[in-house]
């Protein structure tokens, strides 16, 4: 399921990243790679604050929908 449908507070493993090559490279540079664990910290208007590799990253709804967990 896409990350935007996940429940806040649960730790999830990334299965794959979808989208074009540029999008995949961008998310990869932020640490979003298959096998990595992520946790949704908060959600506001569809935008997410995500904890990954001991960092917090804000993603909009479009980017979060490309991360499959």
N, C-alpha and C positions, 0 to 999 in steps of 0.2 A: 504494500500500500504506500501511497505517497506520504511524505513526512507531514504534510499539512493536515492529514487525517488522524495522526497519532495523538494519543492522550498525553496531556502535559504531565511531566514528572516521571514518566517511564523511561528507562534506558533501553535503547533500541540499537540494533546492528544494521549498518547500511548494506543493502544487498547489491544495488547498482545505481549508477548515475545515468540519467537519460538526457537527451538534448543534442544540440550540435557540438562539434569539436571545441569551439570557443567556450561554450558554457561548461563543458566537462573540464577543460583546462582551468577555468576560473574557480570552479568548486574544488578541484583537486588542489589548487594552490592554497585554498583556505583550510585544507585538511580533510575534506569530504571525499573519502576513498572507500571502496568496498571493504567490508570487514571492520571498519572503525565503529566505535560506540558513540552514540549521540544521545543527548537528553534535552528535551524541550523545557526551558526555564519559564518562559511566559509567552503569551499570545495576545496580540492587540490588533484588531481589525484585519486578521488574516496574516499579519506579519509576525515572525517568530524570533525569539531570542533563544539561541541554541548553545548548549555547552558541549564543546568538542575539544579533546586534547588539552584539558584544563584552561580553555579560553572560551569566552562568550562572543558569539557572532550573531549579528542581526541579519536575517534574510527576509526578502519580501515573498509574497505568496507565490509568485511565478518561479522563483529560484527554488523555494522549498518543495514545490510540486514536482521538481525534476529529481529529487532524492527519494529513492525507493528503499523502504525499510522492511 
